[in-house]
Amino acid sequence: MKLEQFIKKVQNFPVIDLESLMVGLKNPQSLKVHISRWQKSGKLVSLKNGLYILADAYRKVEPQEFYVASLLKKPSYVTMEKALEYHDLIPEAVAVYTCVTTKRQGRFETPIGIFDYRHIKTSYFWGYESMTLNNQTAFIAGPEKALLDLIYLKNIRVSPGYLEELRLQNTDKINLKKLMAYAQRFGRPGIKRSAKVIKKFIEIEITREKKL
């Protein structure tokens, strides 16, 4: 396959999945050779083995970071600080896309961004939702699960001081009933205690705002 043919075939794909491209090919090894050659010449950029993007000059669709995060490891979803930033619960921009996966943990530093995967038990792999950006579907923790994942995976003992330091904001986006139900589902006393501290902190904030 010539480069021009390949570009025409994939230029509308945000990410190129080599395995999908090889389905039905009579000589898939030939495509692998071309892929390797185009990567070395800078026409293709590798995100990981088997996943590529076209170089800037050839791309028609920009890959969204959240979408890339969902592809680098499956199953996975974005959570913790990056999800809190997305939901506008913290003011800081977060550079690393931290995700959880039921597979092995790992880290990918790519031209698209830095993606860090933390292992989580299958029984804790829930509380996420799908999101679509520019027709690219990804998965991200809801506000309540993002908070609880952060507490669980970083082994944080939550206090009002910690929440002040986290600069938790727009707390009206947090469903307190869901937060407590999720904490109960974790089945860990420390998570339940932390959820109660968060709930009380938010209730105090809401009362303070009503008085203003």
Secondary structure, DSSP 8 states (H G I E B T S, - for coil): --HHHHHHHHTT-SSEEHHHHHTT-S-HHHHHHHHHHHHHTTSEEEEETTEEEE-TTT-SS---HHHHHHHHSSSEEE-HHHHHHHTTSSSS---EEEEEESS--EEEE-SS-EEEEEE--GGG--SEEEEEETTEEEEEE-HHHHHHHHHHHTT----HHHHHHHT---GGGS-HHHHHHHHHHHT-HHHHHHHHHHHHHHHHHHHHHHH-
